Amino acid sequence: MTDDKESRFIAAAKAALDQSVQQLDEPTIARLRAARLRALEPRPRRLAWLAAGGLATAALSAALVAVLLFAPAASPPATGLEQLEFLSENDSLELYRDLEFYRWLAEHADAA
């Protein structure tokens, strides 16, 4: 039953539109035809934007690869065990005994 109402509505709308088209004057019909032709014309493609985007992507990719391949590898931070081993070594105590000498050496190294 809904399909019957819908088909009657479509037929009535088509009849009303066809009748209104017959009542249009010639300048209006000419403008509608010109607008339809303009709408159907193919638009020019903008290849310059596509080429610029591709070039930018390639340059960014090359820079990223260069940074990843040629960047110096950072040493990982010392773990707790490595720090404990460094503190427990007896050799490092000599450094602390002569700490004043090393400070004096650092200050006078700039003067030399």
N, C-alpha and C positions, 0 to 999 in steps of 0.2 A: 504494500500500500504506500510506503514511503517512496519507492521508486516511481510510482505513478504520479505522485504529487511533484516530485523533483523533475520528472520529464515534462510535465505541464508547465512548471515554472520556467524551465530552460526554453521551451518553445515560445512562451509569452515574452520572455526577455529578448529572444532573438527577433521576434516580430517587431517589438518596440524599437530595437536598435536599427533594424533594417528600414523602418519607416522614418526614423530620425535622420538616417544617412541620405535618404531621398530628398529631404528638405534642406540640405546644406547648399550654400551658394558656391559658385565656381572658385572664387579666391580662397575660401576655406579648404575646399577639396585639393587645390593646388598646393597649399601650405602643408596639408597632411601628407600628401604624396612626397613632397620634398623632405619632410621630417622623417618619413619612413625610409627613404633612400639614404639619407645621412646616417640613420641608425644601422642600416645594413652594410655600410661601407667598412672594409677592414681597417683597423687602426694600425698605424706604423709601429713596429716594435722598437723598443729602446734597447738596442744591443750594447750601447755604450755603458749603461749601468751594469749589465750582466758581465761585461768584460772587466770593468773596474772592480766589481765584487769578487770575481774569480782571481784577479791579480792580487787584491788585498789578502784574500784567503791563502793564496800560495806564499806570499811574502811572510805572513804571520806563521804559517806552518814551517817554513824554512828557518825563521828566527827561533822558533821553539825547539826544533831539532838541533840547531847549533848550540843553543844554551844547554840542552840536556846532554849532548854528547861531549862538549868541550868545557863544561863547567868543572872546576876542581871538586873532587869528592870531599865532602866534609867528614871529618872523623866523628864517629859517634861519641856521645858524652860518656864519661867514665861511669861505670856501674859502681855500686856500693862495694863490691868485692875488690875492684881495682883501687878505689880510694883507700880501703882498709889496708891493702898491700903496700901502697905508697907510704902511708903513715907508719906502718910497722917496720919499714926498712931502717937500718941503722945508719946508712950512708947519708940520708937526708938530714940527720942531726948535725953533721959538720957544717952544713949550710947555715943553720940557725946560730951556731957558735960564732961564725965569722960574719954575721949579718951587718954589723957596723962597718966592717971593711968593704963589703959590697955596696953599701949606701955611699960611702966616701968615694969609691971607685966610680960609681954612676954619676955623682956630682962633678967630679973632676975630669971625667972622660969628655964632657962637653967643652971644657976649657982647653983641652989638648988638641 
